[in-house]
Amino acid sequence: MHTLAQLRAGELSGITRLDLSCGLTDFPREIFDLADTLEVLNLSGNALSSLPDDLHCLSRLRVLFCSDNQFTELPECLGQCTALTMIGFKANRIVDVPGGALPPLLRWLILTDNQIETLPSELGERANLQKLMLAGNRLKALPPSLSQCHRLELIRIAANQLTELPQWLLTLPSLTWLAYAGNPLETEADAAALQATPLIEWSALRLQEQLGEGASGVISRAIWQRDDASLQAVAVKLYKGEMTSDGSPLHEMNACITAGLHANLIRVLGRVHGHPDDQQGLVMQLIDPSFRNLAGLPSLASCSRDVYANDCRFSADVALNIAAGIASAAGHLHQHGITHGDLYGHNILLNEHGECLLGDFGAASFHATTGTAQTQALQRIEVRAFGILLGELLARINSGLSDDRRRGLETLEQRCCQADVLGRPGFSEIIEVLENL
């Protein structure tokens, strides 16, 4: 994190990224001294409510973060920034989004956790739009012009006031990751599954080291003293209350429970009961330390694509084990009326043999289990996510793949990613193809 003193002293000349979080109420004019090089500007965590009209003078600016400030309107000056592709205004007080505030090359827009009721039709005129984060607002509809955004791959509309998913949304050729939980349109979680989940007293849990932290909560290793006095090592996830980019953490918890048991899902042992701060949580199986994440999160440059380590390589058998396991887990979820919404390599844990677990239900949504056209479309959108994952695995196979098997996998990848949503195979067919290979 940089300081205002450094900026004013001219110590930051030539930098490409500036991070300032120091209670700013006004935009420091000294930032314009960096115009020749500045590409990423992060002003999150301040008290700003406006930006200067001449912001476009930062002619190289590609990325702007202004989350956790006091904006009530998306600033119109953004629309004049010709190089700007990514905008993040999470957790402000934004009510209005003027069409003129959307820059021409907009690729990634984050407006999570605001008070937005409508979006401008100009949003659909941004042909490069690839990632759209709108969870935690007051939207009752999406602008029909978004049907023109044929590059849109990820959209988060959870925790709004939508009463239906527009038909055009389900036919977008590139849509891959969709989260819509917490809207009136959503099918409710399985109440019987929630009620059947054992309650585990907080007093029976002894938390140890933290294993990880995400947007929705903190995971820690713990020792659980069971009713018979035996001790079991477990993982405990305590959920945060605030809205995430995917939606509500409590929806995530419900989805984890409703998913039930599957060899490629992390097993839920019970719900935390009696936490002194009434915090919600789950007690889950403890994953063997030999498991690691398949990939890293998307970067600012990759936008909606995971980042893999340069040396990430697999044998054909390991890659096929991963693909078969994830296809089986996703098919299981669909049978239970759940779309994962975030089927990505960074949400997959695996070991050296290709044994894998699909985690992170933060973007999961519920749908009808009957075979309606909408259900089929929602499931086939997720099939495209699997197709992208399959392509990423194929690109990293370094041994054991015959020409015939490669052609078979490439054909399956193409079918999963085809533009015709309903023309994609379902997971039962995908599993059969993988087994034959």
N, C-alpha and C positions, 0 to 999 in steps of 0.2 A: 504494500500500500504506500502510495506517495503522500507527501505533505504539501500543504499550501505554501509553506516557507520555501521548500525546494523549488516549487513552480515559480514563485516570485523572485527567487534569487537567480533564476536562469539555469539551474543545475540540471534540468530535465531536457535540455535542448537535444533534438535528434531522436527522441524516443518515439516508438510506434504505438505504444499502449500507455494510457494514463489512468490510474485508479485513485480517485479522491473520495474519501468518506470522512468528513470532518465538520458536520453540522452546517453545511453550506445553505444559505438562504438565497444567494444570488450566484449566477454563473460567473466564475472568475474570468475576466477579459484576458488574462495572461495566457489562457489556453490557446488563444489565437496565435501566439508566438510559436506554437508547435505545428502550424498548419502545413508546413512542407513535408512532415513525416507522419503525423498522427493518423492512425487507422482505427484504433479501438479506444473508445472513451467510456469509462465506467464511473458514473456519478451516483451509484446506488447508495442508499443509507444516509441520505442528507435530508434537507427540509426545503427542497426546491419546488416551485410551483409554476415556473416558466423558463423558457430558453430564449436566447437572443434571436432576433429576426434575421441576423446575418450569420447564422450557424453554418450556412452553405459555404462560407469562406473557408471552413475546414474541408477543403476540396478532396482530400484523400480519405475522409472518414467513412469507414465501411460498417462499423459496429458501434451501437450506442446503448448502454445500459443506464436506465434511470429508475430502477425498482426501489421500493420503500422510500418514496418521497411524498410530496403533497400535491401532485398534479390533479386537476379536475377535468382537464381536457388534453387530448393528445396534441402537442404543439404543431401548428400549421407549418412552422418553419422547417419541419422535417421533410416535407414534400419537395423542398428546393435543394435537398442534398442529393446530388446526382449519383454519388458513389455508394450511398447508404443502402445496405442490403439486409441488415439485422437490427431490430429495434426491440428493447425489453423494458416495459413499464409495468412490471408486476407489483401488486400490493401498493397502489396509489389510491386515489379517490376519483378515478376517471369516470365521467358520465358520458361525455361527448367524444366521438371519434370523427372529426371532419374528413371528408374525402380528400381534401387538399393536403392533409398531413401524411399521406402515404407516398413515400418516394417511388420513383418509377422502377427501380431495380429491386424492390422489396422481395426478399426471399424467406424471411423468418420473422414473425411478429408474435411478441409475447405480451398479452394484456390480461394475464391471470389475476384473479382476486381484485377486481374493481367493481364498479357499479354501472356497467354498460348495459343499456336496454336495446339499442339498435346499432347496426353497423352500416356504413355507407356502401352504396352499390359500386363505388370506385374500387373496392377491395377486389372484386372479381376481374378488374381490368389489369391487375398486376400479374402478368403472365409467368413471372418467375417464382410466384409464391409456392413454397414447398412445405413450410411448417407453420402452423397456426395454433396458438395457445390461448384459449378463451375460457378456461375453467373458472368457476367462482364468480360469475357475473349475473346479470338479470335478463339475459337474452330470451326472448320468446320465439324468435325465428332467426334464420340465417338469410343473408341477402341472396336471392336466386342467381345473381351474377356470378357467384362462386362456382357455378356449374361450368364456367369457362376456364377454371383453373386446372388445367389438365396435368400440371406438374405437382399438384398438391398431394403430399404423401402422408403427412401426419396432421391430425386435427384433434384438439382437446376441447370438448364442449361440456364436460361434466359440471354438475352443480350449477345449472342454470334453470330456466323456466320453460324449456322446450316441451311441447306436448306431442310432437311427432318428429321423426327424422324425414327430411324431404327426400323424395324419390331420387332426385338428381344426385344427391350426396352418395347414394349407394351404387351409382353407376360411374363415378369418377374413375378414369382408367388407371391412375397411379396411386389412389388412396390405399394405404397399407396399415396404418396404425390409427385407430379410432377409439376414443374414450368418451362415453356419454352418460355415465352413471350419475345418479342424483338429480335426474330430471323427471318431471311427471310422466314422460313417455316410457320410462324404463320398467321392465318387468321386475317385480319384487324378488328379493332373495328368498331362498327356501327357509321359511320360518321353522320348519321341523328340524332342519339341519342345525340351525342356530341354537335351538332349544336343547337339542340332543348333545351338544358339545359340553364336556365336563367343565365345571368351574374349579379352578385351582387357586387356593388361598394364597394371597401375597405372603402371609407369614410362613408358608411352607417353602418359599423360594429364597435362596441366598445368592444374590447377584455377585458375579466375579468380574473379570475384565470385559471391556467393551469390544465387540467383534466388528461392529460397523455402524454407520449412521447414514441414513438417506433422508430424502425430503419428508417422508411420512413418519419416521420414527427411528429409535435407537435399538440395536440388537446387542444383547450381552450374553455371555456364557453364564450359566447359573447351575446351582445344585438344588434339585427338587426333592424334598423329603416327602415321600408318598405316605398314604394312610397306614401302610403296614410297616412304617419306619425305615424302609429301604431308601437308599439314595440313588438318584439318577441325574447324570449330567444332561442338561438341556440348553436350548437357546430361548431367550425371552425377548420378545419385541414389544416395546412400549411405544404406543402411537402418540404422535404430536396432535394437537388440536387444530393447527392452522391449515388452511387450504394449500395444497401442493399444485404443481403445474398439471398433474394428472387429474386431481379431484380431491375428494374427501378421504382422509386416512381411514375413517370408519367404514366406508364402502369397501376399501381394500381388505379390511379385516373380515367383513361378511363374505367376500368372494373367496378368501382363503379357506374359510370354514365350509362354505357350500361346495367347494371343489371336491371334497371328499378324499378318499385314498387312491393313490396311484404311485407306481414305482418311480416315476419321473417327476413327482411333485414332493416338496418338503412337507412332511407329515405334521399336522396340527394335533397336539396332545390335549389342549384345553385352553380356556379363557382365563385370564387373570381376574381374580375377584378380591375385593377388599383392599385395593391400593389406597394408601393414606390420602392421596390427592385425587382419588376417583379416576385415575388414568386408566384408559383401556389398554389391553395387551393380550398377546397370545404366547402360549408356551408351545414350543415346537421341537422337533428332533434336532439334535446337535449334529451338524454336518462334519464328516471326517475332514481333518485339515489337509488331506491330500487333494481335495477338490479346490479348484480355482475358477476364476471367471474366464469364459471363453474369449471375450473381447472387452475393450474399453468403451466408454461412452462416446457418442458423436462429438466432434470438435466444432469450433466455430466454422472451420473450413468445410468439413464433411457434412454439416447440417443435420441430415437425417440418417447418416450412415455411420455404423460403428467403426472404431479405430482398432485395428489388430496389431499386435506386436510384429515387428519385422521378421522375427525368427519363428513365427507361429506356423507350424507345419504338422500334417497328420498323415498316417497311413490311410489307405482306402478303408480298411476295416474300422478304424477308429472314427473316421468321418461318417461312415454309414451308421455306426452305432449311435452317434450324436443325432443324426438326422432322423433315424427311426425312433429314438427315445422322445424327441421333441414332437414329432408328428403324432406319436401315441398319446402324449400328454395333452396336446392341443385338441385332438379328437375326443378325448375323455372330457375336457372342459366343455366343448360344444354340446356333447350329449347331456351335460348338466345345465345347459342354458347359460353358459359363460363364454364371453370372448375375453381373451387375455389383454388385448389392446396394446401390449408392449413386447411382442414376441421378437426379441433381439438377442444377439450374442452376448451383450453385456448383462443380460438377465439369466444367463445359463451358467451353471456351475458344472464342472466336469473333472474327471481324473484322467490319468494317462491311458486308461483302457477305453475311454469314450463313454463310460457310465456318466449320466448327466441328470441334472435337476433343473426344471424351469421354475424360477422364482419371481418375486416382485409383482404383486397383483395390484399395484397402485392405479393402473389404468383399466382394470377389469370392469366389464359391464354385464348386466344380465339381459337375456333375450328369451323369447318364447322357445320352448323345446319342440313345438309343432313345426312341421316342415313348410312354413309359409315362404313366400318369395322374399320377404324381408329377412327372415331368419337365414335363408340360404345366402343372400347377399352379404349379410354381416359376417357369416362364417367364411365366405370366399374372399372377403377383404383380408382376413387374417391369413388365408392361404397364400396371398401374395407376400406377406411377411416371411412365411416359411420358404417361399421360392427364393427370396433375396438371401436368406440364411443359407439355403442349399448352395446357391452360387458362391457365397463367401467360403463355404467349406470346400467346394470343388476347386476353387482357385488356390487352395492351400494343401492339396493332396500331393505328397511327394513320392509315394510308392504304392505298388499293389493295385493299380487301377488299369484294367484292360481297356482297349479301345471301345469294345462293345459296352462295357459298363459305363464308361465316360459318356458315350452317346446317349445311353438310356437316362443317365442323370441329367444331362444337359437338356434333353427333351422334356423331362419332368419339370425342370426349372422353368423352361419357356412356357409350359402349359400353366404353371402356377402364377406366372407373372403376366400373362396375356391381358390385353386391354379389356376384353369382354369379361366382366366380373363373373357372371353366371356360367361362363364357359370353362371356368377353372375347375379342377377336380376337387372333391371333398377329401377329408383326411382319411376316410376309410379306404378310398382308392389309392391315395398316396402311400399309405402303409403297405398295401398289397404290392404296389410297384417296387417299393424299397425292399420288401422281402424277396421278391423275385430276382432282384439284383444282388 
